Amino acid sequence: MPEVTDADFEAEVIGSELPVLVEFTADWCPPCRQMAPVLSALAEEEGDRLRVVQLNVDRNPATTNAYKVLSMPTFMVFRGGEPVKSMVGSRPKRRLLEELSDVV
């Protein structure tokens, strides 16, 4: 799964033509690791309608702080350069898809 950074967040997420699901993650976060196969499957299935990327909160504090992310994993959907949805905590793929249905 592609990783975005403070340096390229603007170009990769804000400037994206597709909606982008950003997982704010950390290496030390077990629920984040549990979400990896779910997000990979989601990216593969919905790739024509949705980009899925990760942002490591420890290596990218500016973006993490800008969006006031406090818990991992936090998922944010950006559309047209704006955050349109935020979800906190791991969840099964089916539930994630249901929660994304109104923004994708």
FIKOLZA-1660 file (N, C-alpha, C; in steps of 0.1 Angstrom, whole numbers, plus 5000, padded with zeros to 4 digits):
% residues 104
   i   px   py   pz ch aa at
   1 5008 4988 5000  A  M  N
   1 5000 5000 5000  A  M CA
   1 5009 5012 5000  A  M  C
   2 5006 5022 4992  A  P  N
   2 5014 5034 4991  A  P CA
   2 5014 5042 5004  A  P  C
   3 5026 5047 5007  A  E  N
   3 5027 5055 5020  A  E CA
   3 5029 5070 5015  A  E  C
   4 5021 5079 5022  A  V  N
   4 5023 5093 5019  A  V CA
   4 5030 5099 5031  A  V  C
   5 5036 5111 5029  A  T  N
   5 5044 5118 5039  A  T CA
   5 5039 5132 5040  A  T  C
   6 5045 5139 5050  A  D  N
   6 5042 5154 5051  A  D CA
   6 5046 5161 5038  A  D  C
   7 5057 5156 5032  A  A  N
   7 5062 5163 5020  A  A CA
   7 5053 5162 5008  A  A  C
   8 5047 5150 5006  A  D  N
   8 5039 5148 4994  A  D CA
   8 5024 5147 4997  A  D  C
   9 5019 5149 5009  A  F  N
   9 5005 5148 5012  A  F CA
   9 4996 5157 5003  A  F  C
  10 5001 5169 5002  A  E  N
  10 4993 5179 4993  A  E CA
  10 4991 5173 4979  A  E  C
  11 5002 5169 4973  A  A  N
  11 5001 5164 4959  A  A CA
  11 4993 5150 4958  A  A  C
  12 4996 5141 4967  A  E  N
  12 4990 5128 4967  A  E CA
  12 4976 5127 4971  A  E  C
  13 4972 5135 4982  A  V  N
  13 4959 5134 4988  A  V CA
  13 4950 5146 4984  A  V  C
  14 4955 5157 4988  A  I  N
  14 4947 5169 4985  A  I CA
  14 4944 5172 4970  A  I  C
  15 4954 5169 4962  A  G  N
  15 4953 5171 4948  A  G CA
  15 4948 5159 4940  A  G  C
  16 4944 5149 4947  A  S  N
  16 4939 5137 4939  A  S CA
  16 4926 5139 4933  A  S  C
  17 4924 5134 4921  A  E  N
  17 4911 5135 4914  A  E CA
  17 4901 5124 4920  A  E  C
  18 4906 5113 4925  A  L  N
  18 4898 5103 4931  A  L CA
  18 4897 5106 4946  A  L  C
  19 4886 5102 4953  A  P  N
  19 4886 5103 4968  A  P CA
  19 4897 5094 4973  A  P  C
  20 4903 5098 4984  A  V  N
  20 4914 5091 4990  A  V CA
  20 4911 5087 5005  A  V  C
  21 4913 5075 5008  A  L  N
  21 4912 5070 5021  A  L CA
  21 4926 5069 5027  A  L  C
  22 4928 5078 5037  A  V  N
  22 4941 5078 5044  A  V CA
  22 4940 5071 5057  A  V  C
  23 4949 5061 5059  A  E  N
  23 4950 5055 5072  A  E CA
  23 4962 5061 5079  A  E  C
  24 4958 5068 5091  A  F  N
  24 4969 5073 5099  A  F CA
  24 4973 5061 5108  A  F  C
  25 4986 5057 5107  A  T  N
  25 4990 5044 5113  A  T CA
  25 5003 5046 5120  A  T  C
  26 5007 5036 5127  A  A  N
  26 5020 5036 5134  A  A CA
  26 5025 5022 5135  A  A  C
  27 5039 5020 5135  A  D  N
  27 5045 5007 5135  A  D CA
  27 5041 5000 5148  A  D  C
  28 5039 5007 5159  A  W  N
  28 5037 5001 5172  A  W CA
  28 5022 4997 5174  A  W  C
  29 5014 4999 5165  A  C  N
  29 4999 4998 5167  A  C CA
  29 4994 4985 5161  A  C  C
  30 4990 4975 5171  A  P  N
  30 4985 4962 5166  A  P CA
  30 4972 4963 5158  A  P  C
  31 4962 4971 5161  A  P  N
  31 4951 4972 5153  A  P CA
  31 4954 4978 5139  A  P  C
  32 4964 4986 5138  A  C  N
  32 4968 4991 5124  A  C CA
  32 4973 4979 5116  A  C  C
  33 4981 4970 5122  A  R  N
  33 4986 4959 5115  A  R CA
  33 4975 4950 5111  A  R  C
  34 4965 4948 5119  A  Q  N
  34 4953 4940 5116  A  Q CA
  34 4946 4946 5103  A  Q  C
  35 4946 4959 5102  A  M  N
  35 4939 4965 5091  A  M CA
  35 4946 4964 5077  A  M  C
  36 4959 4960 5077  A  A  N
  36 4967 4960 5065  A  A CA
  36 4961 4951 5054  A  A  C
  37 4957 4938 5057  A  P  N
  37 4951 4930 5046  A  P CA
  37 4937 4935 5042  A  P  C
  38 4930 4941 5051  A  V  N
  38 4916 4947 5048  A  V CA
  38 4918 4959 5038  A  V  C
  39 4928 4967 5041  A  L  N
  39 4930 4979 5033  A  L CA
  39 4936 4975 5019  A  L  C
  40 4944 4965 5019  A  S  N
  40 4950 4960 5006  A  S CA
  40 4939 4955 4997  A  S  C
  41 4929 4947 5003  A  A  N
  41 4918 4941 4996  A  A CA
  41 4909 4953 4991  A  A  C
  42 4907 4962 4999  A  L  N
  42 4898 4974 4996  A  L CA
  42 4904 4981 4984  A  L  C
  43 4917 4984 4985  A  A  N
  43 4924 4991 4974  A  A CA
  43 4923 4984 4961  A  A  C
  44 4924 4970 4962  A  E  N
  44 4924 4962 4949  A  E CA
  44 4910 4963 4943  A  E  C
  45 4900 4961 4952  A  E  N
  45 4886 4960 4947  A  E CA
  45 4880 4974 4943  A  E  C
  46 4884 4985 4950  A  E  N
  46 4878 4998 4947  A  E CA
  46 4888 5008 4941  A  E  C
  47 4899 5002 4935  A  G  N
  47 4909 5011 4930  A  G CA
  47 4905 5021 4919  A  G  C
  48 4894 5017 4912  A  D  N
  48 4890 5027 4902  A  D CA
  48 4881 5038 4907  A  D  C
  49 4877 5037 4920  A  R  N
  49 4868 5047 4926  A  R CA
  49 4875 5053 4938  A  R  C
  50 4885 5047 4944  A  L  N
  50 4891 5052 4956  A  L CA
  50 4905 5048 4957  A  L  C
  51 4914 5058 4961  A  R  N
  51 4928 5056 4964  A  R CA
  51 4929 5053 4979  A  R  C
  52 4937 5043 4983  A  V  N
  52 4939 5040 4997  A  V CA
  52 4954 5041 4999  A  V  C
  53 4958 5050 5009  A  V  N
  53 4972 5052 5013  A  V CA
  53 4973 5052 5028  A  V  C
  54 4986 5051 5032  A  Q  N
  54 4989 5052 5047  A  Q CA
  54 4998 5063 5050  A  Q  C
  55 4997 5069 5062  A  L  N
  55 5005 5079 5066  A  L CA
  55 5010 5075 5080  A  L  C
  56 5023 5074 5082  A  N  N
  56 5029 5070 5095  A  N CA
  56 5029 5082 5104  A  N  C
  57 5022 5082 5115  A  V  N
  57 5021 5094 5124  A  V CA
  57 5034 5097 5130  A  V  C
  58 5043 5088 5133  A  D  N
  58 5055 5091 5140  A  D CA
  58 5065 5098 5130  A  D  C
  59 5065 5094 5118  A  R  N
  59 5074 5100 5108  A  R CA
  59 5068 5113 5101  A  R  C
  60 5055 5116 5104  A  N  N
  60 5049 5127 5097  A  N CA
  60 5040 5135 5107  A  N  C
  61 5046 5141 5116  A  P  N
  61 5039 5148 5127  A  P CA
  61 5031 5161 5122  A  P  C
  62 5036 5167 5111  A  A  N
  62 5029 5180 5107  A  A CA
  62 5015 5176 5102  A  A  C
  63 5014 5166 5093  A  T  N
  63 5000 5163 5088  A  T CA
  63 4992 5157 5099  A  T  C
  64 4998 5148 5108  A  T  N
  64 4990 5142 5119  A  T CA
  64 4984 5153 5128  A  T  C
  65 4992 5163 5131  A  N  N
  65 4988 5174 5140  A  N CA
  65 4978 5183 5132  A  N  C
  66 4980 5185 5120  A  A  N
  66 4971 5194 5112  A  A CA
  66 4956 5189 5112  A  A  C
  67 4955 5176 5112  A  Y  N
  67 4942 5170 5112  A  Y CA
  67 4938 5164 5125  A  Y  C
  68 4945 5168 5136  A  K  N
  68 4942 5165 5150  A  K CA
  68 4940 5150 5152  A  K  C
  69 4948 5142 5146  A  V  N
  69 4947 5127 5148  A  V CA
  69 4954 5124 5161  A  V  C
  70 4946 5117 5170  A  L  N
  70 4951 5113 5183  A  L CA
  70 4951 5098 5185  A  L  C
  71 4943 5091 5178  A  S  N
  71 4942 5076 5180  A  S CA
  71 4946 5069 5167  A  S  C
  72 4951 5057 5168  A  M  N
  72 4955 5049 5157  A  M CA
  72 4947 5036 5158  A  M  C
  73 4942 5031 5146  A  P  N
  73 4942 5038 5133  A  P CA
  73 4931 5048 5132  A  P  C
  74 4933 5059 5126  A  T  N
  74 4923 5068 5122  A  T CA
  74 4922 5068 5107  A  T  C
  75 4910 5067 5102  A  F  N
  75 4908 5067 5087  A  F CA
  75 4901 5080 5084  A  F  C
  76 4906 5087 5074  A  M  N
  76 4900 5099 5069  A  M CA
  76 4898 5098 5054  A  M  C
  77 4886 5102 5049  A  V  N
  77 4884 5102 5035  A  V CA
  77 4885 5117 5030  A  V  C
  78 4893 5119 5020  A  F  N
  78 4895 5132 5014  A  F CA
  78 4888 5132 5000  A  F  C
  79 4880 5142 4998  A  R  N
  79 4874 5143 4984  A  R CA
  79 4875 5158 4981  A  R  C
  80 4880 5161 4969  A  G  N
  80 4881 5175 4965  A  G CA
  80 4890 5183 4974  A  G  C
  81 4900 5176 4980  A  G  N
  81 4909 5183 4988  A  G CA
  81 4905 5185 5002  A  G  C
  82 4893 5181 5006  A  E  N
  82 4888 5183 5019  A  E CA
  82 4885 5170 5026  A  E  C
  83 4887 5169 5040  A  P  N
  83 4883 5157 5047  A  P CA
  83 4868 5157 5048  A  P  C
  84 4862 5146 5043  A  V  N
  84 4847 5145 5043  A  V CA
  84 4842 5134 5053  A  V  C
  85 4851 5126 5058  A  K  N
  85 4847 5116 5068  A  K CA
  85 4859 5112 5076  A  K  C
  86 4856 5108 5089  A  S  N
  86 4867 5104 5097  A  S CA
  86 4862 5092 5106  A  S  C
  87 4870 5082 5107  A  M  N
  87 4866 5070 5115  A  M CA
  87 4878 5066 5123  A  M  C
  88 4876 5061 5136  A  V  N
  88 4887 5057 5144  A  V CA
  88 4885 5042 5148  A  V  C
  89 4896 5035 5147  A  G  N
  89 4896 5021 5152  A  G CA
  89 4895 5011 5140  A  G  C
  90 4900 4999 5143  A  S  N
  90 4899 4989 5132  A  S CA
  90 4885 4984 5131  A  S  C
  91 4882 4978 5119  A  R  N
  91 4869 4973 5116  A  R CA
  91 4870 4963 5105  A  R  C
  92 4860 4954 5104  A  P  N
  92 4860 4944 5093  A  P CA
  92 4858 4952 5079  A  P  C
  93 4862 4945 5069  A  K  N
  93 4861 4952 5055  A  K CA
  93 4846 4955 5052  A  K  C
  94 4837 4946 5055  A  R  N
  94 4823 4949 5052  A  R CA
  94 4818 4961 5058  A  R  C
  95 4821 4963 5071  A  R  N
  95 4817 4975 5078  A  R CA
  95 4824 4988 5072  A  R  C
  96 4837 4986 5069  A  L  N
  96 4844 4998 5063  A  L CA
  96 4837 5002 5050  A  L  C
  97 4834 4992 5042  A  L  N
  97 4827 4995 5029  A  L CA
  97 4814 5002 5031  A  L  C
  98 4806 4997 5041  A  E  N
  98 4793 5004 5044  A  E CA
  98 4795 5018 5048  A  E  C
  99 4806 5021 5057  A  E  N
  99 4808 5034 5061  A  E CA
  99 4813 5043 5050  A  E  C
 100 4819 5037 5040  A  L  N
 100 4825 5045 5029  A  L CA
 100 4815 5048 5018  A  L  C
 101 4803 5040 5018  A  S  N
 101 4794 5041 5007  A  S CA
 101 4788 5055 5004  A  S  C
 102 4787 5063 5014  A  D  N
 102 4782 5076 5012  A  D CA
 102 4792 5087 5007  A  D  C
 103 4805 5083 5007  A  V  N
 103 4815 5093 5002  A  V CA
 103 4823 5088 4990  A  V  C
 104 4821 5076 4985  A  V  N
 104 4828 5071 4974  A  V CA
 104 4819 5071 4962  A  V  C
% end
